[in-house]
Amino acid sequence: MAKGNDRRRRAEIAGAGIGGLTVAAALSARGWEVTVHERAPDLRTFGAGIYIWSNGLRVLKALGAYDEATADAHVGPLFETRDHDNKVMEEIPINRPGNARLITILRETLTRSLINVCRAGGVEIRTASEAVGATPDGTLLLADGTKRPADLVVGADGINSAVRDSLDLLMYRKHLGYGAIRMLIPRADGDVAAADRDKYIEHFSGSRRILYTPASATELYVALCCASDDEAAMAVPADRALWTESFPHLASLVARFDDSGRWDAFEVVKLKRWSKGRAAVLGDGAHAMPPYLGQGGGCALMNGIGLAAAVADAPDIAAALEAWEARERPLTEHTQEQSERQGDMNYWPDALRSQVLTITGRSHELAMQRMKTALHVPTGTADAI
């Protein structure tokens, strides 16, 4: 569909998650007509927290979503990794001059801020509208049989992306044999030592982890991580006695776990290519990664705004999508690989893991490798954060 002088370009987007809403808002700001299709009957998201590093914050700033998204954010002084004896193995200073910025917010808050930007920009968001595929000529196929032709189709429909699979783009999808129960509980004094209350802390014990994350002034995001064959640890509701046995220094916190939460397995997805013709895929459907670096959302934000910048006025959408992938994919796959490597230590003996992380924690070079994505300025953004 060639661009005419008398009409606006049109995009059809599958999925109203972080990636889909980002590209929708960014295209709308560049003069496009945009419709987002969400298969769920409403726009509510699963209640958990999310890490947003410098790269994602820059995107929110560029979209005009920053103020709302960060209004009740938690800004911690350190990210620490601790061993089974609660001793610090590694610490990453954040939110200081010269450091990467990291905030944590409720996922629902982030999504709501992006929805509001989209609606203010005239984006149409249709709920109970399920995409089942797409064609390279730029047509989105819906479950009710409707065909939606456009200049651009974007599949941001999650790890089980129907758009991706209809275009035969999947190279491989790998289950990592590990996952997490995620939950939100109210913050309370006494969960951890007073000096640790505002930090982000990842605790190891054997093959289990507990991630302690203040997500707002009143909400605490907790992730209970374990192997996929650790049936007792992956049970929902969480077995408080089991988790207290593994993490006795967190007994007060574990005692407050409620019966909520959801188990999610960690996976890695790689594609043969990120687009075919005028149809593209982004987010977990294109580059799912384990959450060890907290960059799944950040990469979706970066790649979403980068995609919009690439195609905005491009005479050839297919060529612009290829150029977008050439720019964005190397850094995204670097982040995937670093995230996956962080999972290698899940099965190390406690003593070995403590020794290795204590040594690597002193290395500025290794720390900067981990921060490479966080410090990246993505295509199409403006002011630094």
C-alpha positions as CSV (number, residue, x, y, z in Angstrom):
1,M,0.0,0.0,0.0
2,A,1.9,3.1,-1.2
3,K,1.8,6.3,0.7
4,G,-0.4,8.8,-0.9
5,N,-0.3,12.6,-0.5
6,D,-3.9,12.8,0.5
7,R,-4.1,10.2,3.3
8,R,-2.3,9.2,6.5
9,R,-0.5,5.9,6.7
10,R,-2.1,3.2,8.7
11,A,-0.8,0.6,11.2
12,E,-2.6,-2.4,12.6
13,I,-1.1,-3.7,15.9
14,A,-1.8,-7.0,17.6
15,G,-1.3,-6.8,21.4
16,A,-1.8,-4.0,23.9
17,G,1.2,-4.8,26.0
18,I,4.3,-2.7,26.5
19,G,5.7,-3.2,23.0
20,G,2.4,-2.8,21.1
21,L,1.4,0.4,23.0
22,T,4.9,1.9,22.6
23,V,4.9,1.5,18.8
24,A,1.3,2.7,18.6
25,A,2.0,5.9,20.6
26,A,5.2,6.6,18.6
27,L,3.5,6.1,15.2
28,S,0.5,8.2,16.2
29,A,2.9,11.0,17.2
30,R,4.4,10.7,13.7
31,G,1.0,11.2,12.0
32,W,-0.1,7.6,11.5
33,E,-3.6,6.2,12.0
34,V,-3.2,3.3,14.4
35,T,-5.5,0.6,15.7
36,V,-4.4,-1.8,18.5
37,H,-6.1,-5.1,18.9
38,E,-6.2,-6.8,22.3
39,R,-7.6,-10.3,22.6
40,A,-8.5,-9.9,26.3
41,P,-11.9,-8.3,27.2
42,D,-10.3,-5.5,29.1
43,L,-6.9,-3.8,29.4
44,R,-6.0,-4.9,32.9
45,T,-2.6,-6.4,33.4
46,F,-1.3,-9.0,35.8
47,G,-0.4,-7.3,39.1
48,A,3.4,-7.3,39.5
49,G,6.3,-4.9,39.4
50,I,8.7,-4.1,36.6
51,Y,12.2,-2.7,36.4
52,I,12.8,0.2,34.1
53,W,16.4,1.2,33.4
54,S,17.8,4.4,31.8
55,N,17.0,3.1,28.2
56,G,13.4,2.6,29.0
57,L,13.1,5.8,30.9
58,R,14.3,7.7,27.8
59,V,11.6,6.1,25.7
60,L,8.9,7.0,28.2
61,K,10.2,10.6,28.2
62,A,10.1,10.7,24.4
63,L,6.6,9.3,24.3
64,G,5.2,11.8,26.9
65,A,4.4,8.9,29.3
66,Y,7.3,9.6,31.8
67,D,5.5,11.8,34.4
68,E,2.5,9.5,34.8
69,A,4.5,6.3,34.7
70,T,7.0,7.4,37.3
71,A,4.8,9.4,39.6
72,D,4.8,6.7,42.4
73,A,8.0,4.9,41.3
74,H,10.5,3.5,43.8
75,V,14.1,4.8,43.3
76,G,16.5,2.5,45.1
77,P,20.1,3.3,46.0
78,L,21.6,-0.1,45.1
79,F,21.0,-3.4,43.4
80,E,22.6,-6.2,45.5
81,T,23.1,-10.0,45.1
82,R,23.4,-11.9,48.3
83,D,24.3,-15.5,49.2
84,H,22.6,-18.1,51.4
85,D,24.1,-16.5,54.5
86,N,22.7,-13.1,53.5
87,K,26.2,-11.8,52.7
88,V,26.6,-9.3,49.8
89,M,28.3,-10.9,46.8
90,E,27.8,-8.1,44.2
91,E,26.4,-4.6,44.3
92,I,25.6,-2.3,41.5
93,P,25.3,1.4,42.4
94,I,22.4,3.1,40.6
95,N,20.7,6.5,40.5
96,R,23.8,8.4,41.3
97,P,25.7,10.9,39.0
98,G,27.4,8.8,36.3
99,N,25.4,5.6,37.1
100,A,22.6,4.1,35.2
101,R,19.1,5.0,36.4
102,L,16.8,2.2,37.6
103,I,13.3,2.6,38.9
104,T,10.6,0.1,39.8
105,I,6.9,0.6,39.2
106,L,3.8,-1.4,39.1
107,R,3.3,-3.0,35.6
108,E,-0.3,-1.7,35.7
109,T,1.0,1.8,36.2
110,L,3.3,1.6,33.2
111,T,0.7,0.1,30.9
112,R,-1.9,2.7,32.0
113,S,0.5,5.5,31.2
114,L,1.1,4.1,27.7
115,I,-2.7,3.6,27.2
116,N,-3.4,7.2,28.1
117,V,-0.7,8.5,25.7
118,C,-2.2,6.4,22.9
119,R,-5.7,7.6,23.5
120,A,-4.6,11.2,23.7
121,G,-2.9,10.7,20.3
122,G,-6.0,9.3,18.7
123,V,-5.0,5.6,18.8
124,E,-8.0,3.2,18.6
125,I,-7.7,0.4,21.1
126,R,-10.1,-2.6,20.5
127,T,-10.5,-5.2,23.2
128,A,-11.9,-8.7,22.7
129,S,-10.2,-8.5,19.2
130,E,-7.9,-11.4,18.7
131,A,-5.3,-11.5,15.9
132,V,-4.7,-15.0,14.4
133,G,-2.1,-14.1,11.8
134,A,-0.8,-11.6,9.3
135,T,0.4,-11.5,5.7
136,P,3.6,-9.9,4.3
137,D,1.6,-7.5,2.2
138,G,0.4,-5.8,5.4
139,T,-2.9,-7.4,6.4
140,L,-3.8,-8.3,10.0
141,L,-6.1,-11.4,10.2
142,L,-8.6,-11.5,13.1
143,A,-10.3,-14.5,14.7
144,D,-13.7,-13.3,13.6
145,G,-12.6,-13.6,9.9
146,T,-12.0,-9.8,9.5
147,K,-9.0,-8.8,7.3
148,R,-7.4,-5.4,8.2
149,P,-5.2,-4.1,5.4
150,A,-2.6,-1.5,6.4
151,D,0.8,0.0,5.5
152,L,2.3,-1.8,8.5
153,V,1.3,-4.7,10.7
154,V,3.0,-5.2,14.0
155,G,2.8,-8.4,16.1
156,A,3.3,-7.5,19.7
157,D,1.1,-10.4,20.8
158,G,3.4,-12.1,23.3
159,I,5.5,-15.2,23.5
160,N,2.8,-17.3,21.8
161,S,2.6,-14.8,19.0
162,A,0.1,-15.8,16.3
163,V,1.4,-13.1,14.0
164,R,5.0,-14.5,14.2
165,D,3.9,-18.1,13.7
166,S,1.7,-17.2,10.7
167,L,4.7,-15.6,9.0
168,D,7.0,-18.6,9.8
169,L,9.6,-16.4,11.5
170,L,10.5,-18.6,14.5
171,M,14.0,-19.9,14.6
172,Y,13.7,-21.5,18.0
173,R,12.0,-21.2,21.3
174,K,13.9,-22.6,24.3
175,H,12.5,-23.4,27.8
176,L,15.2,-22.7,30.3
177,G,14.1,-25.1,33.0
178,Y,13.5,-22.3,35.5
179,G,10.8,-19.8,36.4
180,A,9.2,-17.7,39.1
181,I,6.1,-17.1,41.2
182,R,5.5,-13.3,41.1
183,M,3.3,-11.5,43.6
184,L,2.6,-8.1,45.1
185,I,2.1,-7.6,48.8
186,P,1.9,-4.4,50.9
187,R,5.3,-3.1,52.1
188,A,5.9,-3.4,55.9
189,D,8.6,-2.5,58.3
190,G,10.5,-5.6,59.5
191,D,10.5,-7.5,56.2
192,V,14.3,-6.8,55.9
193,A,16.8,-4.9,58.0
194,A,16.0,-1.1,58.1
195,A,19.2,-0.4,56.1
196,D,18.0,-2.7,53.3
197,R,14.4,-1.5,53.1
198,D,14.8,0.6,50.0
199,K,17.4,-1.6,48.1
200,Y,16.7,-4.0,45.3
201,I,18.1,-7.4,46.6
202,E,18.3,-10.8,45.0
203,H,18.9,-13.6,47.5
204,F,20.3,-17.0,46.5
205,S,20.0,-20.3,48.4
206,G,20.8,-23.5,46.5
207,S,18.9,-23.4,43.2
208,R,16.3,-21.0,44.6
209,R,16.2,-17.2,44.6
210,I,14.0,-14.6,46.2
211,L,13.9,-11.2,44.5
212,Y,13.0,-8.3,46.9
213,T,11.7,-5.3,45.0
214,P,10.0,-2.2,46.4
215,A,7.7,-1.2,43.5
216,S,6.0,1.9,45.0
217,A,5.7,3.7,48.3
218,T,3.2,1.0,49.5
219,E,3.7,-2.1,47.3
220,L,6.4,-4.8,47.4
221,Y,7.1,-7.0,44.3
222,V,8.4,-10.4,45.2
223,A,9.6,-13.1,42.8
224,L,10.2,-16.6,44.1
225,C,12.5,-18.3,41.5
226,C,13.2,-22.0,41.2
227,A,13.8,-24.9,38.8
228,S,10.8,-26.1,36.8
229,D,11.2,-29.6,38.4
230,D,11.2,-28.2,41.9
231,E,7.5,-29.0,42.3
232,A,7.3,-28.0,46.0
233,A,8.8,-24.6,45.4
234,M,6.8,-23.7,42.3
235,A,3.5,-24.5,44.0
236,V,0.9,-21.6,44.2
237,P,0.1,-20.5,46.8
238,A,3.7,-20.5,47.9
239,D,4.8,-23.0,50.6
240,R,5.8,-20.6,53.4
241,A,7.6,-23.3,55.4
242,L,9.7,-24.4,52.5
243,W,10.7,-20.9,51.5
244,T,11.5,-20.0,55.2
245,E,13.7,-23.1,55.4
246,S,15.7,-22.0,52.3
247,F,15.8,-18.3,53.5
248,P,15.6,-18.2,57.3
249,H,16.9,-14.6,57.3
250,L,13.7,-13.6,55.4
251,A,11.3,-15.4,57.7
252,S,9.4,-12.2,58.5
253,L,8.9,-11.5,54.8
254,V,7.9,-15.0,53.9
255,A,5.4,-15.1,56.7
256,R,3.5,-12.3,54.9
257,F,3.1,-14.0,51.6
258,D,-0.5,-14.2,50.6
259,D,-2.2,-16.8,48.5
260,S,-1.9,-14.9,45.2
261,G,0.8,-15.1,42.6
262,R,1.4,-16.9,39.3
263,W,4.1,-19.2,38.1
264,D,5.8,-18.2,34.8
265,A,8.5,-20.3,33.1
266,F,11.5,-18.5,31.7
267,E,12.1,-18.9,28.0
268,V,14.3,-17.5,25.2
269,V,12.9,-16.8,21.7
270,K,14.9,-16.1,18.6
271,L,13.6,-15.4,15.1
272,K,15.0,-16.0,11.6
273,R,14.2,-12.4,11.1
274,W,12.0,-9.8,12.8
275,S,9.9,-9.0,9.8
276,K,8.5,-10.2,6.5
277,G,7.4,-7.7,4.0
278,R,5.4,-5.0,5.8
279,A,4.7,-7.2,8.9
280,A,7.0,-7.1,11.9
281,V,7.2,-8.7,15.3
282,L,8.5,-7.2,18.6
283,G,8.5,-7.9,22.3
284,D,8.4,-11.3,23.8
285,G,7.2,-12.8,20.5
286,A,10.5,-11.8,18.9
287,H,13.1,-11.7,21.7
288,A,11.8,-13.2,25.0
289,M,14.5,-13.4,27.6
290,P,14.7,-14.4,31.3
291,P,14.3,-11.5,33.6
292,Y,17.7,-11.6,35.3
293,L,18.8,-8.2,33.9
294,G,15.3,-6.6,34.2
295,Q,15.4,-5.6,30.5
296,G,12.5,-7.4,28.9
297,G,10.3,-4.3,29.1
298,G,13.2,-2.0,28.3
299,C,14.0,-3.8,25.1
300,A,10.3,-3.7,24.1
301,L,10.2,0.0,24.7
302,M,13.5,0.6,22.8
303,N,12.5,-1.5,19.8
304,G,9.0,-0.1,19.7
305,I,10.1,3.5,19.4
306,G,12.9,2.5,17.1
307,L,10.5,0.7,14.7
308,A,8.2,3.8,14.6
309,A,11.2,6.1,13.8
310,A,12.4,3.7,11.1
311,V,9.1,3.5,9.2
312,A,7.7,7.0,9.9
313,D,8.4,8.6,6.5
314,A,10.1,5.7,4.8
315,P,9.3,5.2,1.1
316,D,9.7,1.5,1.4
317,I,8.3,0.0,4.6
318,A,9.8,-3.5,4.1
319,A,13.3,-2.0,3.6
320,A,12.8,0.3,6.6
321,L,11.9,-2.8,8.8
322,E,15.1,-4.5,7.7
323,A,17.2,-1.5,8.6
324,W,15.4,-1.3,12.0
325,E,16.3,-4.9,12.7
326,A,19.9,-4.3,11.7
327,R,20.2,-1.5,14.2
328,E,18.3,-2.9,17.1
329,R,18.8,-6.7,17.0
330,P,22.6,-6.8,18.0
331,L,22.0,-5.0,21.3
332,T,18.8,-6.9,22.0
333,E,20.5,-10.2,21.4
334,H,23.5,-9.1,23.6
335,T,21.0,-8.5,26.4
336,Q,19.3,-11.9,25.8
337,E,22.7,-13.7,26.0
338,Q,23.8,-11.8,29.1
339,S,20.4,-12.6,30.7
340,E,20.6,-16.3,29.8
341,R,24.2,-16.5,31.1
342,Q,23.1,-15.1,34.5
343,G,20.9,-18.2,34.8
344,D,23.8,-20.5,34.6
345,M,24.6,-19.9,38.2
346,N,21.3,-21.2,39.4
347,Y,22.7,-24.7,39.9
348,W,26.1,-23.9,41.2
349,P,27.0,-24.9,44.7
350,D,26.5,-22.0,47.1
351,A,30.2,-21.8,48.0
352,L,31.3,-21.6,44.3
353,R,28.6,-19.1,43.4
354,S,29.6,-16.9,46.4
355,Q,33.3,-17.0,45.4
356,V,32.7,-16.2,41.7
357,L,30.2,-13.4,42.2
358,T,32.3,-11.8,44.9
359,I,35.2,-11.7,42.5
360,T,33.1,-10.5,39.4
361,G,31.3,-8.0,41.6
362,R,34.6,-6.1,41.9
363,S,35.1,-5.9,38.2
364,H,34.1,-2.5,36.6
365,E,34.4,-4.0,33.1
366,L,31.9,-6.8,33.8
367,A,29.5,-4.4,35.5
368,M,29.6,-2.2,32.4
369,Q,28.8,-5.2,30.2
370,R,25.7,-5.8,32.2
371,M,24.8,-2.1,31.9
372,K,25.4,-1.9,28.2
373,T,21.7,-2.1,27.3
374,A,20.6,0.2,30.2
375,L,23.0,2.9,29.0
376,H,22.0,2.7,25.4
377,V,20.2,5.6,23.8
378,P,17.6,4.0,21.5
379,T,16.7,5.3,18.0
380,G,14.1,8.0,18.0
381,T,14.4,9.3,21.6
382,A,15.2,12.8,22.7
383,D,16.4,14.0,26.1
384,A,18.7,11.9,28.3
385,I,17.4,10.8,31.6
